[in-house]
Amino acid sequence: KLAHAPAYNPSLLSQAESNDNFALLFPQVGVNLADEAELFDTADYLDEEVIPEFDSLFDDGASDSLPTAIDNLNAAADQLQSDLGGPNQAASNQALKNEIANTQDAVSRLNSSVNELDSSLQTISGNPVRGRLGLAAGLAVPNDVLAFAISARVDGNVSARTLYSGSDSTLLTSYAPAASGYLDAASALTDAVDDNDASAANDAYTALDNYTSDDIELDNGTTQIFQGGELSDSASDPALNSRVQVVAVAIAEVGLSLSREFMIADRAIAIGLTPKLQQVATYHYVGQIDEEDNSPDIELEDSERTSNHINLDIGTSFYVDPKERLRVGIVIQDLISKDFEYADVPVDGDADGEVAEGGKVSLKPKLRAGVAYTRDWYNLAADLDLVENEALAFEDPTQYLSVGGEVDLAGWAQLRAGLRTNLAGDSNVVSIGAGVSPFGVHFDLAAMMDISEPEKELGLALETGFYF
């Protein structure tokens, strides 16, 4: 459609149908969400099952928590030490064995929870989720001398990921060997009592009472899981350093598209350009992954940085055949590249006030070629990115090949279907759409989804237009 020309190739303004007088597009709304690594599913599983189970194991008020089991074991060991050589020795020794079994159960649950937590965080670490929301409007007027269009749009793009730190993995996987050593020390005490070796029992009690596990080197220093026969403060209330990072870019632009056909080598070739004014805003957020109530004064919008930029789209197109059915074109969008920085930000929830380093996003030229075949009641088209497009922040680059077709039912209704594949990745997305066009008023709705697993990428677009 004529009003879409500025968004795809401004030269198409000069190749409007003979009965087109002007076209108005208002509004056009599109949204899509891509989760190719299925981060949301894993994150939900972590949030609803794994992390609550892990946290419950360190709840001092719970009868089956690890700190409670250790406290009970230590109390039983103290009682046995008091009863050594007395009439209650056997009963106290059995009581300690019971507490060792209870603690072993808690440690087994901890090992299972830690393994699940570590594995899940390893799986999602670094995998991006990306989202886009676009709003657009445009007015196009064809003309044999100089066709023109005025367009405006706002694109908001978000890229987010989870970063699982090696320090957290080291801490989590250190519980099992440390607890094993603690239980071995407790068992050594009961074994000495079973052997009626009072000296060995005293030595075993002293070893248990002073048991300190091996040093663990973390990003913020050295710690131990056990200190003096008890869970250390850092182990009984583990603070994970893993983070969630979000980078967002909002681009607002206003453009004036101009197009005209020129006779070159006896062929009518349309050339169009769109100078445009852009305002680019960047945002950055980093927060601790295990914070349930992050600091309310640290928000995404607090990091906003804005820049103004002048840019240019330029394109050309022409009909290959004399009946003007087969058309080819090529366009360069955002010809003037520029880097935009996103800010250093304080880490939300970090008690030490750590600051996460910022970075930059790049707006670079996009080169695309297309071919379309048009008949009275149907259209076929294909487009190809001639170069890879750099990712916004964390996701992989893209290079799309798109094919599609439209059936026009007497000018009153349109049905469309298309397929888009990422030549630089493994994404394959199918789209379907339908429109109605009574008396020059056009209403259109389209949806898209990944072919193999719809939850990997979903999108929806809605627009209203007026064509006269």
N, C-alpha and C positions, 0 to 999 in steps of 0.2 A: 504494500500500500504506500501511497505517496507520502503520508505523514511519517512513515518509518524510515524514509531515506536518510535523514541526518544521523540516525543511529547506526546505520550499516554502511552506506556509501553515498555521499552527497551528490555524486554525478547522476544518480537515479532520478533526481528531480527533473532532469531534462528529458526523461523518457516516460513521462506520465501518459496515460491513455488520453485520447483526443477529447473525450467528454469530461475530463477532470478540470474543474475550475479552482477549487481549493479544498484542502483537507485540514481538519482540526482533530488532534488527538488529545483527549483530556477526560479522565486521567488514565495513566498506564501504571499498574502496580504489579510488581513481581517479587516473590520471595522463594528462596531455596535454602536447604540445609543439607550438608554433606558430612557423613560420618562413615567414611570408607573403612575404617578399622574397627567399627562397631564399639566406639568408646563409650557411648551412652549406656549400652547394655551392661558392660563391665562396671561402669561407674555406679549404676543402679544396684548391681549385685554387691558391690563394695559397701555402698551407703546403707543398704537395707539389711544385709546379712553379715558380711565379713567384719566390717569395722565395729558394729554393735557387739558382736560376739567377742572380738578382741578386747574392746573396752570393758565388757562385763567381767573379764578375767582379772581385772585390776581394781574392781570395785571393793573397797575396804568393807562396805556394809553387807556384802553378799556372803552367805555361808559357804558357797562353793568357789569363791575367788582364790586366786593364787596367793595374795598377801594373807588372807585368812588361814589358808592351809599351812603356810609357812609359820605364821604366828602360833598355830595350834601344835605344829611339830616341835617348834622350839620350846613351847611350854611343856610338852610331854618329855622332851629331852632333859629339861631342868628338873622335872619331877623324878625322872629315873635317876639322875645324878644324886638327888637327895635320898633316894631309896636304895642306893647301892649297898649291898651287904645286909639289908634289912628284910623283914618278912614280906614287904610289898614290892620287892624287886621284880619278881616274875610278872605281877600284874602291871607294873609300870612299864616293863619291857614290852609287854604285849600291846599296851596302849600306844607306845611309840611306834611299834610296827604298824598299828592301825593308821596312825597319822602319816606314816611314810607312804602307805597305800593310797590314802586320800590325796596326799600331795602329788604322788605319781599320776593319779587321775587328772588332777588340775594341770600338771605339766604336759600330759598327753594332749589334753584339750588345747593348751597353749601352742604346742608344736603344730597341731593340725591347723589352728587359726593362723599362726605365723606363716606356715607354708602357703596357705591359701592367699593370705594378704600379700606376701612377697611375690608370689606368682602372678597375681592379678595386677599389682602395681607395675611389675616388670612388663606385663603384656601391653598396658596402655601407655606406658611412659614414652613421651615424645610423639605419640600419635595425635594428629590434629583433628579438630572439628572446625568446619568453616560454615559460615552463613552469610547470606546476602539479602538485602532489602533494597529495592529500587523503585523510585517514583519518577515519572516522566510526563511531559506534555510538549506538544508541538503544533505549529501552524505552518502549512506548506502551500505555496502558490506557484503553479506551473506557469511557464511563459516561454515563448519561442526565442525571445531575445535573452532574457536572464531569469531563470527560475530561482526562487529563493524560499527559505524556510527559517523560522525562528524556533529554537528548541531549548528546553530546560530540563534538567534532571538532577536527581540526587541519588547517589549510590552509597550504601553503607555496607562495608565488608568487615567481617569479624573472623579472626583465626585464634583458636584456643588450644592449649595442650596441657597435659599433666607431666611434671618432671619428677620422677622418682629418684631420689638421691642415693648414691652409693653408700653414704653414711647411714641412712635409714636402713638399707638392706643389711649392712654390717651389724647394726644394733639388733634388728629383729632376729637374724639368724644366730645371734650369740646367746639367746636365751636357752636353747636346748643343751649345748655343752655345759653351760654354767649350772643349770638345774641338775644335770646328770651328776656333776661333781658334788653338788650339795647333797643329793640323795645318797650317793656313795658314802659320803662322810657320816650321814645318819645311820646307814646300814652297818657301817663299821662299828658303831656304838652298840647296836643290838647284837651283832655277831660276837663282840667281846663279852657281853653279858651272857650269851648262850654258852660261851666257852668257859664261864666262871673265871675270867681273867680280869681282876679288878684294876690292875695297873694299865692294861690295854684299854679298858673301858674309860678310865680317867683321861688317858691320852686322846681317845677317840672323841670324848665329850669336849675336850679343849679344842681339838681340831674343828669340830662342828661349830662350836661357839664362836670361833675366830675365822670361819671359812670365808675367804675372799676369792672371787673368781679372777681369771686372767684379765689384764688390761685390754680395753677395746679402744682403738684409735678412731675417733670420729672427727668430723669437720670442726667442731667447736671444742675439741680437747680430748682428754683421756677419761674413760669411766670404767666401771665394773658393774656387772649384773648383781653380784652379791658382795656385800661389805659387812664384815663382822657377823656372819651368820644370818644376815637378813637381806632382803631386797634393797638395793640402793635407791635413793630418791629418784634418780634418773630412770631406773628400771621399773619402779612401781608406778610412775606416772610418765610414761615415755612420750616425749615431744618430738614428733616427726618433722624433719626439715623439708620434706617433699612439698612441691608447690604446684599451684595452678597459675598459668600465665595466659593473659589475653592481650592481643594486639588488634586494634580496630582502626579502620580508615574510612572516613566519610568524604566523598568528593561531590561537591555541588558545582554545576557548570551551566553556563548560558552560552549558546552558540548561534551564529548567523551563517546559514549555509547558502552558497551561491553556486549555480551550475549553468553551463551552456554547452551546446553541441558545436563542434568544429569539424569542417571537412578536411580530413587528412588522408592523402592517398585515395581520394574518391570514396572515402568512407566517413559516415557521420559518427564521430567519437565524442562522447560526453565527458566533460571534465568538471569536477566539482570540488569545492573546498569549504571547510567549516572552521573559521577562526573562532576560538572560544575562550572565555574567561573562566578559570577554575579556582575554587577555594578548597584546599585540602586540609582536613583536620585529622590528626592522629591521636590515638589513645593507647594507654598501657596500664595494665593491672597485674600485680603479682601478689598471691596470698598463700598462706600456709594451708596445706591440704587437710590437716586434722583440726582446724579451728572451727568450732560450731558457731561461735559468735565473734566474727572478726570485728575489728575496730570500725565503728560506724562513720568515722571521719575520713576514711580512705575509700574513695569511689573511683570508678573508671573515668568519670568526667573531670576529676581533679587533675588528671595528667594531660588535658587537652593542649595541643599545639596546633596552630593554624598558619597556613601560608597561602598566598595568592600566586597564581601561575597563569601565564598565557600559553595556549596550546593550539594545535592545528591538526585537522583531519584532511586528507586529500585523497581523491579517488577518481577512477576513470572506468567507463563501461561502454560497450558498443554491441550491436547486433551482428552476428556472424552471417546470417542468411538474409536474402533480400525480402523475405516475407516477415521479417522481424519476429521470429519465434524463438530463436536461440541467442541468448545474450550472455556475455562474459564480462567480468569486471574484476578490479583489484583495488584495494584500499589500504592506506596506511593511517592508522588512528594514533593519536597522541604522539605526533611526530617529534615534539620537543621533550626529551626525557629530563627527569629531575628526581633527585633523592629527597625524601622527607623524613626527618628524624622523629622518633617517639622517645618520650622523656625517661630519665632515671626516676624510679618511684620507690617509696618505702614499701617494704614487704608487709602486707596486711597480716596482723596477728603475731608478728615477730617481736618478742619482748625486748630484744636488744636494739631495735630500730634499724635493722639492716636495710640497705638500699640496693635494689636490683638495677642492674645496668640497662640502659635503653639501647636503641639500635636505629635502624632506618628501613624504610620501605621505598621501593623504586617504582616510579611511573615511567614505563618504557614503551617505545613504539610497538604496535601490533600490526603485523602484515598479514592480510587475508585475501584470498582469491575465491571467486565464485562463478558458477555457471547456472543458468536457469533456462528452462524450456517452457514456453507459455502457449496454451491454446485457449479457445473460447471458454471451455468449462473445466479445465484443469491446469495446474502448474506443477512442475518438477524442478527441484533446485538442489545444489550441493555447494558447500563451502569448506575451505581448508585453510587452517592457520599455516602459513609458510615457514614460520619459525616458532620455537617454543616460547611460551609466555611465562615469565618469572612469577613465582608464587608470591602472595602477599606477605606471608611471614613464615609459617612452619610447614605448610602442605607442599606436595610435589608440584613441579612445573606442569603445565598443560599444553597440549597441541591438539586441537579439536578438528575432527573431520565430521561434518554434519550433512545428512541427506534427508530430504523430506518431500512431501507432496501435498497439494490442496485440491479438493474438488469443490467447484462453485455450482450451486444449484440455482440456476436462473437469476443469479445476482442477489438472491434473498437469503441464502444460507451457505455457509462454508464448513467443510470438514477437512481436518488436517491430521497428518501423522508424520513423525520424524524419528531419526535415530542419530545420536551423537556419541562418538567414540573418542577416547583420549589416546592419541598415538604415543604420548609420553608416559602412559600409565596403563591401568587395566579397567578403567571406568567405561561402562556402556550404558547410556541413558536413552530411554524411549519417551517420546512425548506425543500427546494427543490433544486436539483442540477442536472447538466448534464455535461458530459465530453466526449471528443473525444480522441482516442489514436491511431493515424496512425503511423505505423513503429516505435513504441517505444516512440514517442513523445506524451505527455499527456497534454491536456489543459482542465481546469475545471473551472466552474462558479457555484456559489451557492448563494441562498438568503434565508433570514429568516425573520419572522415577527410574532407578537403576533396574536393569533387566533381571540380573541374577538375584539380588536381594534388595527389595524396594527401600528398606530402612537405611541403606547406605547413602542414598541421595533422593531427596524429594523436593518438588518445587511446584509452585502455583502462580499463574499470571492472569490478570484481569485487566481489560481495557475497554474504554468507551471512545468512539470516534464519530466524526461527522464528515461525510464525503459528498461534495457537490460539484 
